[in-house]
Amino acid sequence: MVTIKDYKKRETKTGEEFFVLILQGGVVPVKSKETNRMYFTAKTCSIASTFDEDTCQQIIGQQFPGNIVKVKTDPYEYALPESGEIITLEHRWEYQDDSLEEVPKVLTENIIEEEEVM
């Protein structure tokens, strides 16, 4: 399950404004590489929406199926918000709706060639 925790206003390259939803996944235990101690965290990501600001405000707290997963990317630089330190990342966090994974498989398995239909 994921929960809508917040929303943010963004702007396209052409100057159009839109809103992204900030999603948060479930709590997961993680072991620190530095201290070797366990702690709990929850992964977050943002996803574009077609909602106006009022709708975004109204749906904060709504939960729905899916997970936030780590997706490998080409290396890119990222400034840590707390310190401004620049680090290089090779991943991003992305929402994945598990219930939709089977749709493409079902569709591809049930394709009927045009010749067979006529």
N, C-alpha and C positions, 0 to 999 in steps of 0.2 A: 504494500500500500504506500501511496505517496499523499502528502498533504500540501495544499496551497498555503504557503506561509506569508506571502507578500506579493507585491507587483512593482514594476518599475517602468517609467516612461523612457522610451528609446526613440531614436530618429534614424530613418533610412538614409542612404547616401544622397538621395534626392531631396531630403529635408522633410519627408512626411513623418509624422509622429505615430507611434503605436505603443502598445503595452505588452510587456513580457510578464509571465507569471513566474514566481519563484517557488519551486517545488522542493520539498524535503522528504527524503526517504525515511525508512525505519531506523531505529537505533541499532548500531553495530559495535561490537567490541573490537578494539585495535590495540596492538602492542607497539609501544614507542621504540623506535630504532635507537634513540639516544639513551633512554633510561631503562629500557627493557621492562617497563611497567605497563599494565593494562589501563586503558581508559575507554570511555564510550563517546561516540560521535554519530552524526547523521549527515549523510551526503546531501548536497543541494545542487540544483541546476536551474537554469532559466529556460523558458520555452515561449516562443512567440504566440500571441493570441490575436483574435479579431475583436476582442471586447473593448467597450469604452471604459473609462475610469470608474464610473459608478458600478458597473457589473464586476469589475476586478475587485472592488472593495467588498461587494456582497458575497463573493465566493471564497474569500479567505476562510480557511478552516475546512473547506470541503475535501473529502478524501476519495480516492478512486484507485483501481488496481494498477499495478505497474511497479517498476523499480527504477532506481537511478544507477546507471552502470558506467564503468570506466571505459572510454573509447580512445584507442591509440591514435595520435595525430603526428604530423610533422612537428619538429621542435619549434617552439616559439617562446619569446620572452614575456614574463609576467611580473608586474610590480606588486609586492606584498602590501596590502592596504595598511597593516599595522606599522610597518617600518619603512616602506618605500624601497626596500631591497629588491633588486632585479634578479629573478631566477629563471632558469630555462625549464619549461615543461614539455612533455611529450604525450600528454593526454588531456582529455576534457571529460566532464561528467555530463551525461545525457539521459533524458527520460526514455524509458522503454516500456511500451504497453504490451505486456505478455499475452493479453487476450487477442491481440491483432496479429501475432506471429503466425498463426495457423491460416489466416485468410489468404495470403498469397499462395500457400501450398494447396489449399482447397481449390482456388481458382485455376491454378496451373494443372491440377490433376483432372479437372472437369472440362477442359477445353475440347471442343468438337471442331474438327477441321471443316472448313467451308464445303469441301467436296462431299463429305459424309452427310451434311444436312440437306443438300439439294436433292 
